[in-house]
């Protein structure tokens, strides 16, 4: 638990009717937004549950209900691409180890990016290569969390074309295995007018 200064986004990003200029990166697959006053965050539970809790305001992420492991050459990085007013903050999870079962053979490697786009204020989840056994799967939750109960997460039963994984609409999560993640798979979230 605590308040963190965060990294600069590189531009003002509007999310949930607020402007943010700082962010922190969670090693478990999420980004939390804040400003110069700091980012208060307290993920008492694992990230799968965390995004649904009261203290997870202004979070964005791909969150597995699984243990996360550092693999050889695991890298979590960020950079700002482009020039004003069309910059993009890219947070990248490279060779991110996710345990989809109980044995070492169920450890898979995922690659994905969370992208925040200036001016359009869109958020993109862009998946890269996923490698490992296709025999195992675990629930994943992908979503955005504003303030309080303002949560938008995707699972089967949501709008057509949103998340094409097999899962349960009751808990807004989906059983995912590596065969369901193709390089270039992109989900774009646009704020409503």
C-alpha positions in Angstrom: 0.0 0.0 0.0 1.2 3.5 -0.7 1.4 6.5 -2.9 3.9 6.5 -5.8 5.2 9.2 -8.0 5.0 7.2 -11.2 6.5 7.8 -14.6 5.5 10.6 -17.0 3.0 9.6 -19.6 4.6 12.3 -21.9 1.3 14.0 -22.6 -2.1 14.7 -20.8 -4.3 11.6 -21.2 -8.0 11.9 -20.7 -9.6 8.9 -19.0 -12.9 8.7 -17.3 -13.4 12.5 -17.6 -10.1 13.3 -15.9 -6.7 14.3 -17.2 -3.7 12.2 -16.1 0.0 12.8 -16.7 1.7 10.0 -14.7 1.4 6.2 -14.5 2.8 3.2 -12.7 3.4 -0.3 -14.2 2.2 -3.3 -12.3 4.3 -6.4 -12.9 1.1 -8.4 -12.9 -0.2 -6.9 -16.1 -1.8 -3.5 -15.3 -1.1 0.2 -15.6 -2.5 2.7 -13.0 -3.0 6.3 -13.9 -2.4 9.4 -11.7 -1.1 12.9 -11.7 1.6 15.0 -10.1 0.1 14.4 -6.7 1.0 10.7 -6.9 -0.8 7.5 -7.5 -2.4 5.7 -4.5 -2.7 2.0 -5.0 -3.1 -1.0 -2.7 -3.5 -4.3 -4.5 -4.2 -6.6 -1.5 -5.3 -9.4 -3.7 -3.9 -10.8 -6.9 -4.4 -8.7 -10.0 -7.4 -10.7 -11.3 -9.4 -9.7 -8.2 -7.6 -6.4 -7.7 -9.2 -4.5 -10.7 -12.6 -5.2 -9.2 -11.7 -3.8 -5.8 -12.5 -0.3 -4.5 -8.9 0.8 -4.3 -8.1 0.0 -8.0 -9.3 3.3 -9.4 -8.0 4.3 -12.9 -6.4 1.0 -13.8 -6.1 -0.7 -17.2 -4.9 -4.2 -17.7 -4.8 -7.8 -19.0 -5.1 -9.8 -15.7 -4.7 -13.5 -15.5 -6.0 -15.6 -12.6 -2.7 -17.3 -12.5 0.8 -17.0 -11.1 3.2 -14.8 -13.0 6.9 -15.8 -13.4 10.0 -14.1 -14.7 11.3 -16.1 -17.6 14.7 -15.8 -19.4 14.7 -12.4 -21.0 11.4 -11.2 -19.4 11.1 -7.5 -19.9 8.6 -4.9 -18.9 9.3 -1.5 -20.5 7.7 1.7 -21.7 8.3 4.4 -24.2 6.6 7.3 -25.9 6.3 7.2 -29.7 5.4 9.9 -32.2 5.1 13.7 -32.0 2.5 16.0 -30.5 -0.4 15.8 -30.9 -0.3 12.2 -31.9 1.9 10.5 -29.3 1.4 7.0 -27.9 2.6 5.7 -24.6 3.5 2.0 -25.1 3.9 -0.2 -22.0 5.3 -3.6 -23.1 5.2 -7.0 -21.4 7.8 -9.2 -23.2 8.2 -12.9 -22.5 5.9 -12.6 -19.6 5.5 -16.0 -17.9 2.0 -17.1 -16.9 1.4 -20.5 -15.2 -1.9 -21.9 -16.7 -1.8 -25.1 -14.7 0.0 -26.8 -11.8 3.1 -28.2 -13.6 6.1 -26.5 -15.3 4.8 -27.6 -18.7 1.8 -25.3 -18.2 4.1 -22.2 -18.1 3.5 -20.1 -21.2 5.1 -17.0 -22.5 3.0 -14.0 -23.5 3.8 -10.7 -25.2 1.5 -7.7 -25.2 1.3 -4.0 -25.1 -1.0 -1.5 -23.4 -1.1 1.7 -25.6 -2.5 5.1 -24.6 -3.1 7.4 -27.5 -2.9 11.2 -27.3 -5.7 13.3 -28.8 -8.1 10.3 -29.4 -7.6 9.2 -25.8 -8.1 5.6 -27.0 -6.6 2.6 -25.2 -5.3 -0.4 -27.1 -4.3 -3.9 -26.0 -2.0 -5.3 -28.7 -1.0 -8.9 -28.4 2.2 -10.4 -29.8 3.4 -14.0 -29.9 2.2 -16.4 -27.3 4.1 -19.7 -26.9 3.7 -22.8 -24.8 1.4 -25.8 -24.3 -2.2 -25.4 -25.7 -3.4 -28.0 -23.2 -3.9 -25.6 -20.3 -6.1 -22.6 -19.8 -7.0 -20.1 -17.0 -9.4 -17.2 -16.6 -8.2 -13.8 -17.8 -9.9 -10.5 -17.3 -9.1 -7.6 -19.7 -10.5 -4.2 -18.8 -10.6 -0.6 -17.6 -11.5 0.7 -14.2 -12.4 4.3 -13.5 -13.7 5.4 -10.1 -15.7 3.4 -7.7 -17.9 0.9 -9.5 -17.1 2.2 -13.0 -15.6 -1.0 -14.4 -15.6 -2.3 -18.0 -14.2 -5.8 -18.3 -14.6 -8.2 -21.2 -15.6 -11.8 -21.3 -18.0 -14.0 -23.3 -21.4 -12.5 -23.4 -20.2 -9.0 -23.8 -20.7 -7.0 -27.0 -20.0 -8.9 -30.2 -16.4 -8.6 -31.3 -15.1 -7.6 -28.0 -13.4 -10.7 -26.5 -13.5 -13.8 -28.5 -12.3 -16.2 -25.8 -14.4 -18.9 -24.2 -15.5 -18.0 -20.7 -18.3 -17.1 -18.3 -20.3 -13.9 -18.6 -21.1 -14.2 -14.9 -17.6 -13.2 -13.8 -16.5 -11.2 -16.8 -13.5 -13.5 -17.3 -12.5 -16.0 -20.0 -10.6 -19.2 -20.1 -7.6 -18.5 -22.2 -4.9 -20.7 -23.8 -2.1 -19.8 -26.2 -4.0 -20.9 -29.3 -6.5 -18.1 -28.8 -3.9 -15.4 -28.8 -2.6 -14.5 -32.3 0.1 -12.0 -33.0 -1.5 -8.7 -33.9 -4.7 -9.3 -32.0 -5.8 -5.8 -30.9 -8.7 -4.5 -28.8 -9.3 -0.8 -28.9 -11.4 1.1 -26.2 -12.8 4.4 -27.1 -14.5 6.8 -24.6 -18.2 7.2 -25.3 -19.3 10.6 -26.6 
